[in-house]
């Protein structure tokens, strides 16, 4: 199906501009999608913050990211942002939602064109109720095979993609490990520290605050400015340099990673990754080639001496082949064509309905930090 | 305008069923509106929780109140609840929204019939952004003249109304003061305690938790089971008995009351009120007749000995004349007729636009607990 000229609305989140100056993976991917589709000849309108730098049509109701200005209420501006897209829904042939579940509830109420939602994450078990309720109104894409919910039907897995040309390659292995992301137990900063210390290599940490108690108790005491260095949040160029100069990215999450954008950013620079064997990891990292997929902390410590021997060109090549923006765009174009052909998502299968009766807490999955199941007056 | 047969959708919040078994003023009023309009011959559909007890048409997507079941995510079910109403919007001639600002953002995106929003409260200064953005898409009613935002145009003030027949009258003044509501500094439980202690009368407190630290530090230490009694949350019948048997309701809020449903419930039983001179109070309480409007705590202490001499029949009569459901329905019918005649709310006046440029923090109002103004990157 030739989609040239297709009137596409891409809805980005508004926590940060698109692209974000620092942290902001959902905004980054929404921007990559909008830019990539524009290059392929689609008529793209990106709904994002007013300070976004998009060369195509930009539609904004909020001037800056709600995380950039504490006077802005994220709920209010999120709803106005979504409402504005659906007010204009008749101008588009397809809406690509990268703003979680809320936009689907607006689609329920309107005669908007086909809607495709990339499920960038399930923030809590309860959120599944929204996806189930809207499953006949939105098509879904997952960002890895591992991240699929068995109660939902997916059009495709559309791995996130980055522009390799934005990441300079280096063939020389660095001498430090690097941790990038947010301070949250599920991101495993504490494990990165343990591995670096036991393996006797320096660790550089660049992350944004999230779980303050975790940072105070499990991260801060180890920071000494030498063996364990804390760089704060690093912005685009510094981030790339930090990744490129590393021996490896340590990414020992304690919860299955949905995709792992940082892993492909590191690999794009030629830097291998030392990762926990969970979630999307086996889909992204070729064990022993672009990094080491580790079952335990002991395993990771044992692998550190072998990191320098990995071929950094293989890391780069893997990103170029599978995780570039252009590859992501190819995958989304196929998904768009399927959505446009079907128009309406199919009814759930018996097996999907079976899974929907269970809630997330009962799932046979490797999640380790699912909150305690609340007592329910109503559900079984 | 004869509105018999008008197809009216009334949107209730879903924290609790409508009517609520205990606390739940917004749900109670939404229920009173739906029931009252049905009695007047309108074709009413109430959107509320599935365990609501409405004799007319009930539409539900959530089985119980989200505050009744911790497994339910209020955001998710709120959005599905609102989305369902707007999905069915074409079936109605008018939508009466009692669910704050979010439904207006769905109305922006649809060709729904005229929408009337009762502003039951502004939960924070930032929320005004939503009202301003949606002011051409929804008509507004205030629940007191005092609670109007100068940046908005209102169709009417529609005081809340209760059914006096649900509150048995007693002519005999009781011997204790009563505090009803939530534990939050703005509700002034600590002032009620001070007044009762200084005046030498017993205080009975029936309230639900909200601000835990406030309760722990400023309320709990005074509870002795005798002079200061804590009854927990009291449900419908016990609540009415508690109000009826009291010398007065103490309602010394530290923030202007928007309406004050508890005041009229007390007055309906014949119980006068001892209230802070703020917000809606002068519109509701006739000073020296249905209670005392007090400028200070000292003032309130001095008034306690005079409470028993007030004519309890005057309290009841005031509610019957001004704050009954039927009186509220009369007011809303006028507002409905105005909304249906205008169809679209008028553009803002220059003065309203002037006010909208200010934010709430700059307002010359008596608010005493407005949070500190956040630093803004963007707004002045």
Interface residues (C-beta under 8 A of the other chain):
Chain A: X61 X63 X64 X68 X69 X70 X71 X72 X73 X76 X77 X79 X80 X82 X83 X84 X85 X86 X87 X89 X101 X102 X105 X106 X108 X109 X110 X124 X126 X127 X129 X130 X133 X359 X373 X374 X375 X376 X377 X378 X379
Chain B: X61 X63 X64 X68 X69 X70 X71 X72 X73 X76 X77 X79 X80 X82 X83 X84 X85 X86 X87 X89 X101 X102 X105 X106 X108 X109 X110 X124 X126 X127 X129 X130 X133 X359 X373 X374 X375 X376 X377 X378 X379
